[in-house]
Amino acid sequence: MAGTFGILGTAYSGLAAARAALEVTGQNVSNANTVGYTRQRVDQAEVAVAPAASFRGDQVGQGVKVTGISRITDEMLNARVRTTAGTSSYWSTTASAVSSVEGSLNEPGTTGISSALSDFWADWQGMANDAGSTQTSAAQAAVLIGQGQLVANRISAGYTAATNAWSGSRTALSTTVATINAAAKQVATLNDQINRTQLSGAGANELIDQRDTALGTLATLAGATTRVNTDGTVDVSIGGNAIVSGVTARSLRVAGTNDLAAAGTDPVRLEWTDTGRTAAVDGGEVAARLSTLAGPAAGGSGGVYAEAAKVYNDLATSLASQVNALHQQGSTTSGATGLDFFRVGTTGPAALSLSVVPTDATGIAAADPAKGTADGSIADAISQLGSASGSPDAAWTSFVSKIGVQSQSATAQSSLADSASKAATTAQTSESGVDLDEETANLVTFQHAYQAAARVLTTVDSMLDTIINKMGIGA
């Protein structure tokens, strides 16, 4: 009888194990589309024969027990996903910044500075050709003055676009840092909850999934690296310095100028809130933003926005200097000499203060004073500046080419990094993601196991009914 009743316990253990497996399968199916969810599996182990009964040869075990519920995951794959996500975010942000500058150039095209300069030099040639005619000279002067102002306006608009893009990126950096701080705090909080939950003997799989999502955010935004501790908590580092240590989180803040013009002397940077020391960040979106926000540097190695702004300032200064140098040598129809064609302010960015001085033909010094007022040789000399060595056109063309190369390179790097990130994510999903076909097959398997265990129970119940009632045992 004891052996017969023991079968009930064995069958019930199988029933309970199959039910647990069905519940976990249902959890997997329910979260098939939940971002960050890692599929789970019931861990089972056979129940050994009790030592006191081991001398009996007819003992075959005491059923099955559920030893836990595991997350199907691979930490190597998880680390690869985080690393590639940080690299992809870095190049995506960099490519976006360079592409925005390239787009603002409007080159090649009729709305770009190259086209405006070309027409400007052509108008000077027209001024030289019409120098002897009062009527046509006045009309040509109006065209020339208008074109000169158009060039100045486009230089100013380009500089403004660069500063606006810089300011937008500066604001985005502050938002990103706030997200990093929130994610770090969340990881520390989850570390505490996971540790307490595991110490109590309960499962913490869902909490670990939430933590992995936060770790992914930190890796994407700041290139964070992770180390798993023996107590189930994780430590997180950014640029070699801990931002999360167990249940404690640190925070970052953005320091430095809010004005592109001062980026060279008061660079935008990250600091640790608790110490005020500069925080090194070597990956993710933040590293890319800090790179693009850098001030101008020797050799053109500064941030893309600052370098663009510098080129616009240099272009305004060079254009005014070269045109004025020749214009001052010429004379107007009234014989006036030493006049400037362009004016550049003494304070503030040159690109924003460039303007045309003459308002009509009387202010344009097109003639060589030694050749009479009908001469147009000075205007002709100015018209040749566009093709001369060291011309504003050459400097602008060089910058446009440089930005084009940078954009192409950054876009290619971004594409490669994105492919690597997607490949890592696909590998992780294959390991940890929910496959509905597989879960459906599991449902059938566990359903049959449940039914089989239940059949054992009903069979034993029928046997006991026969033994107790029909054979008169206990009567």
Long-range contacts (C-beta under 8 A, 24 or more apart in sequence): 1-467, 3-58, 4-460, 4-463, 4-464, 4-467, 5-464, 6-62, 7-456, 7-460, 8-457, 8-460, 9-62, 9-63, 10-61, 10-62, 10-63, 10-456, 11-63, 11-453, 11-454, 11-456, 11-457, 11-460, 12-63, 12-453, 12-457, 13-47, 13-62, 13-63, 13-64, 13-65, 14-63, 14-64, 14-449, 14-452, 14-453, 14-456, 15-450, 15-453, 15-454, 15-457, 16-66, 17-42, 17-44, 17-64, 17-65, 17-66, 17-449, 17-453, 18-446, 18-447, 18-449, 18-450, 18-453, 19-450, 20-66, 20-69, 21-442, 21-446, 21-449, 22-443, 22-446, 22-447, 22-450, 24-69, 25-439, 25-442, 25-443, 25-446, 28-434, 28-439, 29-434, 29-436, 29-439, 29-443, 31-434, 32-434, 32-436, 32-439, 35-213, 36-209, 36-210, 36-212, 36-213, 36-216, 37-209, 37-434, 38-71, 38-72, 38-73, 38-205, 38-208, 38-209, 38-212, 38-432, 39-71, 39-72, 39-432, 39-433, 39-434, 39-435, 40-69, 40-70, 40-71, 40-72, 40-205, 41-69, 41-70, 41-72, 42-66, 42-68, 42-69, 43-67, 43-68, 43-69, 43-70, 68-203, 69-203, 69-205, 71-205, 71-208, 71-209, 71-432, 72-431, 72-432, 73-431, 73-432, 74-428, 74-431, 74-432, 75-228, 77-424, 77-427, 77-428, 77-431, 77-432, 78-212, 78-428, 79-226, 80-424, 80-427, 80-428, 81-216, 81-421, 81-424, 81-425, 81-428, 82-215, 82-216, 82-219, 82-220, 82-224, 82-225, 82-226, 83-219, 83-225, 83-424, 84-417, 84-420, 84-421, 84-423, 84-424, 85-216, 85-219, 85-220, 85-421, 85-424, 86-219, 86-220, 86-222, 86-223, 86-224, 86-283, 86-284, 87-223, 87-283, 87-417, 87-420, 87-421, 88-220, 88-414, 88-417, 88-418, 88-420, 88-421, 89-220, 89-221, 89-284, 89-285, 89-288, 90-223, 90-283, 90-284, 90-285, 90-287, 90-288, 90-417, 91-288, 91-410, 91-413, 91-414, 91-416, 91-417, 91-418, 92-285, 92-288, 92-414, 92-417, 92-418, 93-285, 93-288, 93-289, 93-292, 94-288, 94-291, 94-292, 94-410, 94-413, 94-414, 95-407, 95-410, 95-411, 95-413, 95-414, 97-165, 97-169, 97-288, 97-289, 97-292, 97-304, 97-305, 98-292, 98-304, 98-403, 98-406, 98-407, 98-410, 99-407, 99-410, 99-411, 100-165, 101-162, 101-165, 101-304, 101-305, 101-308, 101-403, 101-407, 102-403, 102-404, 102-407, 104-158, 104-161, 104-162, 104-165, 104-308, 105-158, 105-400, 105-403, 107-400, 111-154, 112-154, 113-151, 113-154, 113-155, 113-158, 113-315, 113-396, 114-393, 114-396, 114-397, 114-400, 116-147, 116-150, 116-151, 116-154, 117-151, 117-386, 117-392, 117-393, 117-396, 118-386, 118-393, 119-147, 119-150, 120-144, 120-147, 120-148, 120-150, 120-151, 120-386, 121-382, 121-383, 121-384, 121-385, 121-386, 121-387, 122-383, 123-147, 124-379, 124-380, 124-382, 124-383, 125-379, 125-380, 125-383, 127-364, 127-366, 127-376, 127-379, 127-383, 128-366, 128-376, 128-377, 128-379, 128-380, 128-383, 129-376, 130-376, 131-366, 131-367, 131-374, 131-375, 131-376, 131-379, 132-374, 132-376, 134-333, 137-333, 137-361, 137-366, 138-360, 138-361, 140-361, 141-358, 141-360, 141-361, 141-364, 142-360, 142-361, 144-364, 145-356, 145-358, 145-359, 145-360, 145-364, 148-341, 148-342, 148-356, 149-355, 149-356, 151-319, 152-316, 152-342, 152-354, 152-355, 152-356, 155-312, 155-315, 155-316, 155-319, 155-351, 155-354, 156-312, 156-351, 156-352, 156-354, 158-308, 158-312, 158-351, 159-308, 159-309, 159-312, 159-313, 159-349, 159-351, 159-352, 160-352, 162-260, 162-305, 162-306, 162-308, 162-309, 162-312, 163-260, 163-261, 163-305, 163-309, 165-305, 166-260, 166-263, 166-293, 166-303, 166-305, 166-306, 166-309, 167-258, 167-260, 169-289, 169-292, 169-293, 169-305, 170-254, 170-258, 170-268, 170-293, 172-289, 173-254, 173-268, 173-286, 173-289, 173-290, 173-293, 174-254, 176-221, 176-285, 176-286, 176-289, 177-252, 177-253, 177-254, 177-270, 177-286, 179-217, 179-221, 180-217, 180-218, 180-221, 180-222, 180-238, 180-243, 180-252, 180-286, 181-249, 181-251, 181-252, 183-214, 183-217, 183-218, 183-221, 184-218, 184-236, 184-243, 184-244, 184-249, 184-250, 184-251, 185-249, 185-251, 186-210, 186-211, 186-214, 187-211, 187-214, 187-215, 187-218, 187-234, 187-236, 187-244, 187-249, 188-244, 188-246, 188-247, 188-248, 188-249, 189-247, 190-214, 191-232, 191-233, 191-234, 191-244, 191-246, 191-247, 192-233, 192-247, 194-232, 194-233, 195-231, 195-232, 195-233, 195-247, 198-232, 204-232, 218-243, 219-283, 219-284, 220-284, 220-285, 221-284, 221-285, 221-286, 222-281, 222-283, 222-284, 222-285, 222-286, 222-287, 223-281, 223-282, 223-283, 223-284, 223-286, 223-287, 224-283, 224-284, 238-279, 238-280, 238-281, 239-279, 239-280, 239-281, 239-282, 240-280, 241-272, 241-279, 241-280, 250-274, 252-279, 260-295, 260-305, 260-306, 260-309, 261-309, 261-349, 262-295, 263-293, 263-294, 263-295, 263-296, 263-302, 263-303, 263-306, 264-295, 264-296, 264-297, 264-302, 264-306, 265-295, 267-293, 267-294, 267-295, 268-293, 268-294, 300-402, 304-403, 304-406, 308-399, 308-403, 309-349, 309-351, 311-395, 311-396, 311-399, 312-349, 312-351, 313-349, 313-350, 313-351, 314-350, 314-395, 315-351, 315-392, 315-395, 315-396, 316-344, 316-350, 316-351, 316-353, 316-354, 317-344, 317-350, 318-392, 318-395, 319-354, 319-392, 320-344, 320-350, 320-354, 322-385, 322-391, 322-392, 323-382, 323-385, 326-378, 326-381, 326-382, 326-385, 327-364, 327-365, 327-378, 327-382, 328-365, 329-365, 329-368, 329-369, 329-378, 330-365, 330-366, 330-367, 330-368, 330-369, 330-378, 330-379, 331-365, 331-367, 331-368, 331-369, 331-373, 331-378, 332-362, 332-363, 332-364, 332-365, 332-366, 332-367, 332-373, 333-361, 333-362, 333-367, 333-373, 334-362, 334-373, 335-369, 335-373, 336-365, 337-365, 337-369, 339-363, 339-365, 341-365, 341-382
